[in-house]
Amino acid sequence: MLRSLTDFIADIAGGRREASFAENDYRLAAAALLVHVVTIDGVIGAEEMAKLRRLIAARFSLDEDDAKTLLEAAIARDAEAVDLYTFTSVLNRALDEAGRLRIVEMMFEVGYADGGLTEFEDNLVWRAAELLNVSSRDRVEIRKRVRDGFEDGGTD
């Protein structure tokens, strides 16, 4: 079943391509966390996948092909991962506090992309934020800012 879910996500993301991002690349770790947010509630919406593709391209300054490649690699890494630490440890080594805050913000942006944040998505971001050493206060402020942005017409 996991393989079929991975294949389904890959089809939505634009087909399979050979990954060219190293396992210790912080962009791969971040994208895998974002994929996990999209899949955690079991409902993979086109809005979420589109937001995920745009976010990856914009935040990591990638062209469309490289963004698709990163997304494919992230889908595969997420399917293989047994815990969030797999990704957060890479991010903690590579990013400063501002970068880690931005990852939490991106997770909320993807979570809200389908119109609302589910309990599963919120819990996942909370757990990841803890592992990223992002304070509860910062996480709550980021969630409110992202939610308000979507209520005011969306962020893109």
MIGUDREN-320504 format. One record per residue: chain; y, x, z of N, C-alpha, C, O in turn. Coordinates in Angstrom, 1 decimal, always signed. Example, Ala and Ser with C-alpha at 12.3 -4.5 7.8 and 13.67 -1.06 7.14 Angstrom:
! residues 2
PT chaine n_north n_east   n_up ca_north ca_east  ca_up c_north c_east   c_up o_north o_east   o_up
PT      A    -5.7  +13.2   +7.8     -4.5   +12.3   +7.8    -3.3  +13.2   +7.8    -3.3  +14.2   +8.5
PT      A    -2.2  +12.8   +7.1     -1.1   +13.7   +7.1    +0.0  +12.9   +7.9    +1.1  +13.4   +8.0
! end
This chain:
! residues 156
PT chaine n_north n_east   n_up ca_north ca_east  ca_up c_north c_east   c_up o_north o_east   o_up
PT      A    -1.2   +0.8   +0.0     +0.0    +0.0   +0.0    +1.3   +0.9   +0.0    +2.2   +0.6   -0.7
PT      A    +1.2   +2.0   +0.8     +2.4    +2.8   +0.8    +2.7   +3.4   -0.6    +3.8   +3.5   -1.0
PT      A    +1.6   +3.8   -1.3     +1.8    +4.3   -2.6    +2.4   +3.3   -3.5    +3.3   +3.7   -4.3
PT      A    +2.0   +2.1   -3.5     +2.6    +1.0   -4.3    +4.0   +0.8   -4.0    +4.8   +0.5   -4.9
PT      A    +4.4   +0.8   -2.7     +5.8    +0.7   -2.3    +6.6   +1.8   -2.8    +7.7   +1.6   -3.3
PT      A    +6.1   +3.0   -2.7     +6.8    +4.2   -3.3    +6.9   +4.1   -4.8    +8.0   +4.4   -5.3
PT      A    +5.9   +3.6   -5.5     +6.0    +3.4   -6.9    +7.1   +2.4   -7.3    +7.8   +2.6   -8.2
PT      A    +7.1   +1.3   -6.5     +8.1    +0.2   -6.7    +9.5   +0.8   -6.6   +10.4   +0.5   -7.4
PT      A    +9.7   +1.5   -5.5    +11.0    +2.1   -5.2   +11.4   +3.0   -6.4   +12.6   +3.0   -6.8
PT      A   +10.5   +3.8   -6.8    +10.7    +4.8   -7.9   +11.1   +4.1   -9.2   +12.0   +4.5   -9.9
PT      A   +10.5   +2.9   -9.4    +10.8    +2.2  -10.6   +12.2   +1.6  -10.5   +13.0   +1.7  -11.5
PT      A   +12.6   +1.1   -9.4    +13.9    +0.6   -9.2   +15.0   +1.7   -9.3   +16.1   +1.5   -9.9
PT      A   +14.6   +2.9   -8.8    +15.6    +4.0   -8.8   +15.7   +4.6  -10.2   +16.7   +5.4  -10.4
PT      A   +14.9   +4.3  -11.1    +15.1    +4.8  -12.5   +14.0   +5.7  -13.0   +14.2   +6.5  -13.9
PT      A   +12.8   +5.5  -12.5    +11.7    +6.3  -13.0   +11.5   +7.6  -12.3   +12.4   +8.1  -11.6
PT      A   +10.3   +8.2  -12.5    +10.0    +9.4  -11.8   +10.4  +10.6  -12.6   +10.4  +10.6  -13.9
PT      A   +10.9  +11.6  -11.9    +11.3   +12.9  -12.5   +10.8  +14.0  -11.6   +10.6  +13.8  -10.4
PT      A   +10.8  +15.2  -12.1    +10.4   +16.3  -11.3   +11.5  +16.7  -10.3   +12.6  +16.8  -10.7
PT      A   +11.2  +16.8   -9.0    +12.2   +17.1   -8.0   +12.6  +18.6   -8.1   +11.7  +19.4   -8.3
PT      A   +13.9  +18.8   -8.0    +14.3   +20.2   -8.0   +15.1  +20.5   -6.7   +15.9  +21.5   -6.7
PT      A   +14.9  +19.8   -5.6    +15.6   +20.0   -4.4   +14.6  +20.5   -3.4   +13.6  +20.0   -3.2
PT      A   +15.0  +21.7   -2.8    +14.1   +22.3   -1.8   +13.9  +21.4   -0.6   +14.8  +20.6   -0.2
PT      A   +12.8  +21.6   +0.1    +12.5   +20.8   +1.3   +13.5  +21.0   +2.4   +13.7  +20.1   +3.2
PT      A   +14.2  +22.1   +2.5    +15.1   +22.4   +3.5   +16.6  +22.1   +3.1   +17.5  +22.5   +3.7
PT      A   +16.7  +21.5   +1.9    +18.0   +21.1   +1.4   +18.6  +19.9   +2.2   +17.9  +18.8   +2.3
PT      A   +19.7  +20.1   +2.8    +20.3   +19.0   +3.7   +20.5  +17.7   +2.9   +20.4  +16.6   +3.4
PT      A   +20.8  +17.8   +1.6    +21.0   +16.6   +0.7   +19.7  +15.8   +0.6   +19.7  +14.6   +0.6
PT      A   +18.6  +16.5   +0.5    +17.3   +15.8   +0.5   +17.0  +15.2   +1.8   +16.5  +14.0   +1.8
PT      A   +17.3  +15.8   +2.9    +17.0   +15.2   +4.2   +17.9  +14.0   +4.4   +17.4  +13.0   +4.9
PT      A   +19.2  +14.1   +4.0    +20.1   +12.9   +4.1   +19.6  +11.8   +3.2   +19.6  +10.6   +3.7
PT      A   +19.3  +12.1   +2.0    +18.9   +11.0   +1.1   +17.6  +10.4   +1.6   +17.4   +9.2   +1.4
PT      A   +16.7  +11.1   +2.2    +15.4   +10.6   +2.7   +15.7   +9.6   +3.9   +15.1   +8.6   +4.0
PT      A   +16.7  +10.0   +4.7    +17.1    +9.0   +5.8   +17.7   +7.8   +5.2   +17.4   +6.7   +5.7
PT      A   +18.4   +7.9   +4.1    +19.0    +6.7   +3.5   +17.9   +5.9   +2.9   +18.0   +4.6   +2.9
PT      A   +17.0   +6.5   +2.2    +15.8    +5.7   +1.7   +15.1   +5.0   +2.8   +14.7   +3.8   +2.6
PT      A   +15.0   +5.6   +4.0    +14.3    +5.0   +5.1   +15.1   +3.8   +5.5   +14.5   +2.7   +5.9
PT      A   +16.4   +3.8   +5.5    +17.2    +2.7   +5.9   +16.9   +1.5   +4.9   +16.8   +0.4   +5.3
PT      A   +16.9   +1.8   +3.6    +16.7    +0.8   +2.6   +15.3   +0.1   +2.8   +15.2   -1.1   +2.6
PT      A   +14.3   +0.9   +3.2    +12.9    +0.4   +3.2   +12.5   -0.2   +4.6   +11.4   -0.8   +4.6
PT      A   +13.2   +0.1   +5.6    +12.8    -0.2   +7.0   +12.5   -1.7   +7.2   +11.6   -2.0   +8.0
PT      A   +13.3   -2.5   +6.6    +13.1    -4.0   +6.8   +12.1   -4.6   +5.9   +11.9   -5.8   +6.0
PT      A   +11.5   -3.8   +5.0    +10.5    -4.4   +4.1   +11.1   -5.1   +2.9   +10.3   -5.6   +2.0
PT      A   +12.4   -5.3   +2.8    +13.0    -5.9   +1.7   +13.9   -4.9   +1.0   +14.9   -4.4   +1.5
PT      A   +13.5   -4.6   -0.2    +14.2    -3.6   -1.0   +15.0   -4.3   -2.0   +14.5   -4.7   -3.1
PT      A   +16.3   -4.4   -1.7    +17.2    -5.2   -2.6   +17.8   -4.3   -3.7   +18.0   -3.1   -3.5
PT      A   +18.1   -4.9   -4.8    +18.8    -4.2   -5.9   +20.2   -3.7   -5.4   +20.6   -2.6   -5.9
PT      A   +20.9   -4.5   -4.6    +22.2    -4.1   -4.1   +22.1   -2.8   -3.3   +22.9   -1.9   -3.4
PT      A   +21.1   -2.7   -2.4    +20.9    -1.5   -1.6   +20.5   -0.3   -2.4   +21.1   +0.8   -2.2
PT      A   +19.6   -0.5   -3.4    +19.3    +0.7   -4.2   +20.4   +1.1   -5.1   +20.6   +2.3   -5.3
PT      A   +21.2   +0.2   -5.6    +22.4    +0.6   -6.4   +23.4   +1.3   -5.5   +24.0   +2.3   -5.9
PT      A   +23.6   +0.8   -4.3    +24.6    +1.4   -3.4   +24.0   +2.8   -3.0   +24.8   +3.8   -3.0
PT      A   +22.7   +3.0   -2.8    +22.1    +4.2   -2.5   +22.3   +5.3   -3.6   +22.7   +6.4   -3.4
PT      A   +22.1   +4.8   -4.8    +22.3    +5.7   -6.0   +23.8   +6.2   -6.1   +24.0   +7.4   -6.3
PT      A   +24.7   +5.2   -6.0    +26.1    +5.6   -6.1   +26.6   +6.5   -4.9   +27.3   +7.5   -5.1
PT      A   +26.1   +6.2   -3.7    +26.4    +7.0   -2.6   +25.9   +8.4   -2.7   +26.7   +9.4   -2.4
PT      A   +24.7   +8.6   -3.1    +24.1    +9.9   -3.3   +24.9  +10.7   -4.3   +25.3  +11.9   -4.1
PT      A   +25.2  +10.1   -5.4    +26.0   +10.8   -6.5   +27.4  +11.2   -6.0   +27.8  +12.3   -6.2
PT      A   +28.1  +10.2   -5.4    +29.5   +10.5   -4.9   +29.5  +11.5   -3.8   +30.3  +12.4   -3.8
PT      A   +28.7  +11.3   -2.8    +28.9   +12.1   -1.6   +28.4  +13.6   -1.8   +28.9  +14.5   -1.1
PT      A   +27.5  +13.7   -2.7    +26.9   +15.1   -2.9   +27.4  +15.7   -4.3   +26.9  +16.7   -4.7
PT      A   +28.4  +15.0   -4.9    +29.0   +15.5   -6.1   +27.9  +15.8   -7.2   +27.9  +16.9   -7.8
PT      A   +27.1  +14.8   -7.4    +26.0   +15.0   -8.4   +26.2  +14.1   -9.6   +26.8  +13.0   -9.5
PT      A   +25.8  +14.6  -10.8    +25.8   +13.7  -11.9   +24.7  +12.7  -11.8   +23.8  +12.8  -10.9
PT      A   +24.6  +11.7  -12.7    +23.6   +10.7  -12.6   +22.2  +11.2  -12.7   +21.4  +10.7  -11.9
PT      A   +21.9  +12.1  -13.5    +20.5   +12.7  -13.6   +20.1  +13.4  -12.3   +19.0  +13.2  -11.8
PT      A   +21.0  +14.2  -11.8    +20.7   +14.9  -10.5   +20.6  +13.9   -9.4   +19.8  +14.2   -8.5
PT      A   +21.4  +12.9   -9.3    +21.3   +11.9   -8.3   +19.9  +11.2   -8.4   +19.3  +10.9   -7.3
PT      A   +19.5  +10.9   -9.6    +18.2   +10.3   -9.7   +17.1  +11.2   -9.3   +16.1  +10.8   -8.6
PT      A   +17.2  +12.5   -9.6    +16.2   +13.5   -9.2   +16.2  +13.6   -7.7   +15.1  +13.6   -7.1
PT      A   +17.3  +13.6   -7.0    +17.4   +13.7   -5.6   +16.8  +12.4   -5.0   +16.1  +12.5   -4.0
PT      A   +17.1  +11.3   -5.5    +16.6   +10.0   -5.0   +15.0  +10.0   -5.1   +14.4   +9.5   -4.2
PT      A   +14.5  +10.4   -6.2    +13.1   +10.5   -6.4   +12.4  +11.4   -5.3   +11.4  +11.1   -4.7
PT      A   +13.0  +12.6   -5.2    +12.5   +13.5   -4.2   +12.6  +12.9   -2.8   +11.7  +13.1   -1.9
PT      A   +13.7  +12.2   -2.5    +13.9   +11.6   -1.2   +12.8  +10.5   -0.9   +12.3  +10.3   +0.2
PT      A   +12.5   +9.7   -1.9    +11.5    +8.7   -1.8   +10.2   +9.3   -1.5    +9.4   +8.8   -0.6
PT      A    +9.8  +10.4   -2.1     +8.6   +11.1   -1.9    +8.6  +11.7   -0.5    +7.6  +11.6   +0.2
PT      A    +9.7  +12.3   +0.0     +9.7   +12.9   +1.3    +9.7  +11.8   +2.4    +9.0  +12.0   +3.4
PT      A   +10.3  +10.7   +2.2    +10.3    +9.6   +3.1    +8.8   +9.1   +3.3    +8.4   +8.8   +4.4
PT      A    +8.1   +9.0   +2.2     +6.7    +8.5   +2.2    +5.8   +9.4   +3.0    +4.8   +9.0   +3.6
PT      A    +6.1  +10.7   +2.9     +5.3   +11.7   +3.6    +5.6  +11.9   +5.1    +4.8  +12.4   +5.8
PT      A    +6.8  +11.6   +5.5     +7.3   +11.9   +6.8    +6.7  +11.1   +7.9    +6.3   +9.9   +7.7
PT      A    +6.5  +11.7   +9.0     +5.9   +11.0  +10.1    +6.9  +10.6  +11.2    +6.6   +9.8  +12.1
PT      A    +8.1  +11.3  +11.1     +9.1   +10.9  +12.1   +10.5  +11.3  +11.5   +10.6  +11.9  +10.5
PT      A   +11.5  +10.9  +12.2    +12.9   +11.1  +11.8   +13.3  +12.6  +12.0   +14.2  +13.1  +11.3
PT      A   +12.7  +13.2  +13.0    +13.0   +14.6  +13.3   +12.8  +15.5  +12.1   +13.5  +16.5  +11.9
PT      A   +11.9  +15.2  +11.2    +11.7   +15.9  +10.0   +13.0  +16.1   +9.2   +13.2  +17.2   +8.6
PT      A   +13.8  +15.1   +9.2    +15.0   +15.1   +8.5   +16.2  +15.5   +9.3   +17.1  +16.3   +8.9
PT      A   +16.3  +15.0  +10.6    +17.4   +15.3  +11.4   +17.5  +16.8  +11.8   +18.6  +17.3  +12.0
PT      A   +16.4  +17.4  +11.9    +16.4   +18.9  +12.3   +17.0  +19.7  +11.1   +17.8  +20.6  +11.4
PT      A   +16.7  +19.3   +9.9    +17.4   +20.0   +8.8   +18.9  +19.8   +8.8   +19.7  +20.7   +8.6
PT      A   +19.3  +18.5   +9.0    +20.7   +18.2   +9.0   +21.4  +18.8  +10.2   +22.6  +19.3  +10.0
PT      A   +20.8  +18.9  +11.4    +21.4   +19.6  +12.5   +21.7  +21.1  +12.2   +22.7  +21.6  +12.7
PT      A   +20.8  +21.7  +11.5    +20.9   +23.1  +11.2   +22.0  +23.3  +10.1   +22.7  +24.3  +10.1
PT      A   +22.2  +22.4   +9.2    +23.0   +22.6   +8.1   +24.5  +22.0   +8.2   +25.4  +22.5   +7.6
PT      A   +24.6  +21.0   +9.1    +25.9   +20.3   +9.1   +26.6  +20.5  +10.5   +26.0  +20.7  +11.5
PT      A   +27.9  +20.5  +10.4    +28.7   +20.5  +11.6   +28.9  +19.0  +12.1   +28.3  +18.1  +11.5
PT      A   +29.6  +18.8  +13.1    +29.7   +17.4  +13.7   +30.3  +16.4  +12.7   +29.8  +15.3  +12.6
PT      A   +31.3  +16.8  +11.9    +31.9   +15.9  +10.9   +30.8  +15.5   +9.9   +30.8  +14.4   +9.5
PT      A   +30.0  +16.5   +9.5    +28.9   +16.2   +8.5   +27.9  +15.2   +9.1   +27.4  +14.3   +8.4
PT      A   +27.5  +15.4  +10.3    +26.5   +14.5  +10.9   +27.1  +13.1  +11.1   +26.4  +12.1  +11.0
PT      A   +28.4  +13.0  +11.5    +29.0   +11.7  +11.5   +29.0  +11.0  +10.2   +28.8   +9.8  +10.1
PT      A   +29.2  +11.8   +9.1    +29.2   +11.3   +7.8   +27.9  +10.7   +7.4   +27.8   +9.7   +6.7
PT      A   +26.8  +11.4   +7.8    +25.4   +10.9   +7.5   +25.2   +9.6   +8.2   +24.7   +8.7   +7.6
PT      A   +25.7   +9.4   +9.5    +25.5    +8.2  +10.2   +26.3   +7.1   +9.4   +25.8   +6.0   +9.3
PT      A   +27.5   +7.4   +9.0    +28.3    +6.5   +8.2   +27.6   +6.0   +6.9   +27.6   +4.9   +6.6
PT      A   +27.0   +7.0   +6.2    +26.3    +6.7   +5.0   +25.1   +5.7   +5.3   +24.8   +4.8   +4.5
PT      A   +24.4   +6.0   +6.4    +23.3    +5.1   +6.8   +23.8   +3.7   +7.0   +23.1   +2.7   +6.6
PT      A   +24.9   +3.5   +7.7    +25.4    +2.2   +7.9   +25.9   +1.6   +6.5   +25.6   +0.4   +6.3
PT      A   +26.5   +2.4   +5.7    +26.9    +1.8   +4.4   +25.7   +1.3   +3.6   +25.8   +0.2   +3.0
PT      A   +24.6   +2.0   +3.6    +23.4    +1.5   +2.8   +22.9   +0.3   +3.5   +22.4   -0.6   +2.9
PT      A   +22.9   +0.3   +4.9    +22.3    -0.8   +5.6   +23.1   -2.1   +5.4   +22.5   -3.2   +5.3
PT      A   +24.4   -2.0   +5.3    +25.3    -3.2   +5.0   +25.4   -3.6   +3.6   +25.9   -4.6   +3.2
PT      A   +24.8   -2.8   +2.7    +24.9    -3.0   +1.2   +24.4   -4.4   +0.8   +24.9   -4.9   -0.2
PT      A   +23.4   -4.9   +1.5    +22.9    -6.2   +1.1   +23.5   -7.4   +1.8   +23.0   -8.5   +1.8
PT      A   +24.6   -7.1   +2.5    +25.4    -8.2   +3.1   +25.3   -8.2   +4.6   +26.2   -8.8   +5.3
PT      A   +24.4   -7.5   +5.2    +24.3    -7.5   +6.7   +23.3   -6.4   +7.1   +22.5   -6.0   +6.4
PT      A   +23.5   -6.0   +8.4    +22.7    -5.0   +9.0   +21.6   -5.7   +9.8   +21.9   -6.5  +10.7
PT      A   +20.3   -5.4   +9.4    +19.2    -6.0  +10.2   +19.0   -5.2  +11.5   +19.5   -4.1  +11.7
PT      A   +18.3   -5.9  +12.4    +17.9    -5.2  +13.7   +17.2   -3.9  +13.4   +17.4   -2.9  +14.2
PT      A   +16.3   -3.9  +12.5    +15.5    -2.7  +12.1   +16.4   -1.6  +11.7   +16.3   -0.4  +12.1
PT      A   +17.3   -1.9  +10.8    +18.3    -0.9  +10.2   +19.2   -0.4  +11.3   +19.4   +0.9  +11.4
PT      A   +19.7   -1.2  +12.2    +20.5    -0.8  +13.3   +19.8   +0.1  +14.2   +20.3   +1.1  +14.7
PT      A   +18.6   -0.3  +14.5    +17.7    +0.6  +15.4   +17.5   +1.9  +14.8   +17.5   +2.9  +15.5
PT      A   +17.2   +2.0  +13.5    +16.9    +3.2  +12.9   +18.1   +4.1  +12.9   +18.0   +5.3  +13.2
PT      A   +19.3   +3.6  +12.6    +20.5    +4.4  +12.7   +20.8   +4.9  +14.1   +21.2   +6.0  +14.3
PT      A   +20.5   +4.0  +15.1    +20.7    +4.5  +16.5   +19.8   +5.6  +16.8   +20.3   +6.6  +17.4
PT      A   +18.5   +5.6  +16.4    +17.6    +6.6  +16.7   +18.0   +7.9  +16.0   +17.9   +9.0  +16.5
PT      A   +18.3   +7.8  +14.7    +18.8    +9.0  +13.9   +20.0   +9.6  +14.5   +20.1  +10.8  +14.6
PT      A   +21.0   +8.7  +14.9    +22.2    +9.2  +15.5   +22.0  +10.0  +16.7   +22.6  +11.1  +17.0
PT      A   +21.1   +9.5  +17.6    +20.7   +10.3  +18.8   +20.1  +11.6  +18.4   +20.5  +12.6  +19.0
PT      A   +19.3  +11.7  +17.4    +18.7   +13.0  +17.0   +19.7  +13.9  +16.4   +19.5  +15.1  +16.4
PT      A   +20.8  +13.3  +15.8    +21.8   +14.1  +15.2   +22.9  +14.5  +16.2   +24.0  +15.0  +15.8
PT      A   +22.7  +14.1  +17.4    +23.7   +14.4  +18.5   +25.0  +13.7  +18.2   +26.1  +14.3  +18.5
PT      A   +25.0  +12.5  +17.7    +26.2   +11.7  +17.5   +26.2  +10.8  +18.7   +25.3  +10.1  +19.0
PT      A   +27.4  +10.7  +19.4    +27.5    +9.9  +20.6   +27.4   +8.4  +20.3   +27.6   +8.0  +19.2
PT      A   +27.0   +7.7  +21.3    +26.9    +6.2  +21.1   +28.3   +5.7  +20.8   +28.4   +4.8  +20.0
PT      A   +29.3   +6.2  +21.4    +30.7    +5.8  +21.1   +31.0   +6.0  +19.6   +31.6   +5.1  +19.0
PT      A   +30.8   +7.2  +19.1    +31.0    +7.4  +17.7   +30.2   +6.5  +16.8   +30.7   +6.0  +15.8
PT      A   +28.9   +6.3  +17.1    +28.1    +5.5  +16.3   +28.6   +4.1  +16.3   +28.6   +3.5  +15.2
PT      A   +29.0   +3.5  +17.4    +29.5    +2.2  +17.5   +30.8   +2.0  +16.7   +31.0   +1.0  +16.0
PT      A   +31.7   +3.0  +16.8    +32.9    +3.0  +16.0   +32.7   +3.1  +14.5   +33.3   +2.4  +13.7
PT      A   +31.7   +3.9  +14.1    +31.4    +4.0  +12.7   +30.8   +2.7  +12.2   +31.2   +2.2  +11.1
PT      A   +29.9   +2.1  +13.0    +29.3    +0.8  +12.6   +30.4   -0.2  +12.4   +30.4   -1.0  +11.4
PT      A   +31.3   -0.3  +13.3    +32.4    -1.3  +13.2   +33.3   -1.1  +12.0   +33.6   -2.0  +11.3
PT      A   +33.6   +0.2  +11.8    +34.5    +0.5  +10.6   +33.8   +0.2   +9.3   +34.4   -0.4   +8.4
PT      A   +32.5   +0.5   +9.2    +31.7    +0.2   +8.0   +31.6   -1.4   +7.8   +31.8   -1.9   +6.7
PT      A   +31.2   -2.0   +8.9    +31.1    -3.5   +8.9   +32.4   -4.2   +8.5   +32.4   -5.1   +7.6
PT      A   +33.5   -3.7   +9.1    +34.8    -4.3   +8.7   +35.2   -4.0   +7.2   +35.8   -4.9   +6.6
PT      A   +34.8   -2.9   +6.7    +35.0    -2.6   +5.3   +34.2   -3.5   +4.4   +34.8   -3.9   +3.3
PT      A   +33.0   -3.8   +4.8    +32.3    -4.8   +3.9   +32.8   -6.2   +4.1   +32.8   -7.0   +3.1
PT      A   +33.2   -6.6   +5.3    +33.8    -7.9   +5.4   +35.1   -8.1   +4.7   +35.5   -9.2   +4.3
PT      A   +35.8   -7.0   +4.5    +37.1    -7.0   +3.8   +37.0   -6.8   +2.3   +37.9   -6.6   +1.6
PT      A   +35.7   -6.9   +1.8    +35.5    -6.9   +0.3   +34.6   -5.8   -0.1   +34.5   -5.5   -1.3
PT      A   +34.0   -5.0   +0.8    +33.1    -4.0   +0.4   +33.7   -2.6   +0.3   +34.9   -2.5   +0.2
PT      A   +32.8   -1.6   +0.3    +33.3    -0.3   +0.2   +32.5   +0.4   -0.9   +31.3   +0.2   -1.1
PT      A   +33.2   +1.0   -1.8    +32.6    +1.8   -2.9   +33.5   +2.8   -3.5   +33.2   +3.5   -4.4
! end
